[in-house]
Amino acid sequence: MYPYGADGPEQPDWAGEDCNGTAQRFRDADLALDKLWIYYYGIGGDIDEVSLDAYLHDALDIPASQVSLIATAMTEMSEGETL
Amino acid sequence: MTAYGNSTGGFGFNSGAHGLPDVDMQLLDMVLDNGDITAFLNDLAVVAASRLSVPGNPVHCGVTVIRHKRPEAVASNDAEAHALDELQNGFGDGPCLTALHSKAWLLVPDLATEQRWPAYVAVAKAQGVASILAMPLDLAGEAEAVLNLYSGRSHAFSPDDIATVAAFTNQAASAIRLVLRITQLSEARSDLSCALKSRTIIDMAVGAIMAENRCTRETAFGILTKASSTRNVKLREVAASVIASISGEKEIDTYFDE
């Protein structure tokens, strides 16, 4: 899942508590989980729908790169765009 | 109280009891004939209205559903019913919305003596409505909808009529749940096929960036997302332009067997 760079395996950068704005945004957005997951998957997301659900309910830490993809998905969806 | 609401518990729902032997088949045909839920609800309103209308006393039927937490008149058998539904949704209160929220049917036998919802009742009376029957559809939490029947005559809905409508909406609710399920599945399916196409382009661009910069996938993704957010261009479009700049290919096809 996390490819090896020149200096050996790169440690995923865990998002931790700071990025929970994404989870809050999801709760405010009135967005269906399955729709978000499909969009997020479509732009290259790597975690499955159940893990996404857990992350959005503050029950799971995921890599920062995935958080940023979730945020991107929500932004693009809120602009009324479809894939 | 001039109006009385009740749960539907007292009525038998087997179709034969209320002279509805062919309704099941009719509803099934409507499910198969209609691609989307709005068309189905329109057909439903037409069937309900024609079933209850008698010569000299036409019944108007509208369907209101909760969409994005707000009531919306989505289907009707005629423009009059649609206008009456919209009117009530505009007021934000009325017999049909009360029935919708309480999940129990509600009858206003005579608008002239109705004390509740004064603002709405006054306007509805002016439109020539004398009695209203609101029958919520039990959609098992998947959606909320109410079937609204309006008549120009007071006491237009007999206990028999109410039982008929209750049995009818009960069967219609199952059909609606089926339509909703089908709609959701076909929507999810087309979303997924779009996602597959989009993901192919993005994965390809990420691979290209990895090769060019000798970096990890995560770094390549970072470059792509940064370009997307600083230029305010969708991730997929940035990815497509990366591929185009390398190979000149404008269209990337995903083999997806439908």
Chai-1 contact restraints between the chains, C-beta under 6 A:
chainA,res_idxA,chainB,res_idxB,connection_type,confidence,min_distance_angstrom,max_distance_angstrom,comment,restraint_id
A,P3,B,T216,contact,1.0,0.0,6.0,A-B,restraint_1
A,P3,B,R217,contact,1.0,0.0,6.0,A-B,restraint_2
A,G5,B,T216,contact,1.0,0.0,6.0,A-B,restraint_3
A,E10,B,T216,contact,1.0,0.0,6.0,A-B,restraint_4
A,I38,B,D191,contact,1.0,0.0,6.0,A-B,restraint_5
A,I38,B,L192,contact,1.0,0.0,6.0,A-B,restraint_6
A,I38,B,A195,contact,1.0,0.0,6.0,A-B,restraint_7
A,Y41,B,A195,contact,1.0,0.0,6.0,A-B,restraint_8
A,G42,B,A195,contact,1.0,0.0,6.0,A-B,restraint_9
A,G42,B,S198,contact,1.0,0.0,6.0,A-B,restraint_10
A,G42,B,R199,contact,1.0,0.0,6.0,A-B,restraint_11
A,I43,B,I202,contact,1.0,0.0,6.0,A-B,restraint_12
A,I43,B,L235,contact,1.0,0.0,6.0,A-B,restraint_13
A,G44,B,R199,contact,1.0,0.0,6.0,A-B,restraint_14
A,G44,B,I202,contact,1.0,0.0,6.0,A-B,restraint_15
A,S65,B,E218,contact,1.0,0.0,6.0,A-B,restraint_16
A,S65,B,F221,contact,1.0,0.0,6.0,A-B,restraint_17
A,S68,B,T225,contact,1.0,0.0,6.0,A-B,restraint_18
A,T72,B,T225,contact,1.0,0.0,6.0,A-B,restraint_19
A,T72,B,L235,contact,1.0,0.0,6.0,A-B,restraint_20
A,E76,B,K234,contact,1.0,0.0,6.0,A-B,restraint_21
A,L83,B,C194,contact,1.0,0.0,6.0,A-B,restraint_22
A,L83,B,A195,contact,1.0,0.0,6.0,A-B,restraint_23
A,L83,B,S198,contact,1.0,0.0,6.0,A-B,restraint_24
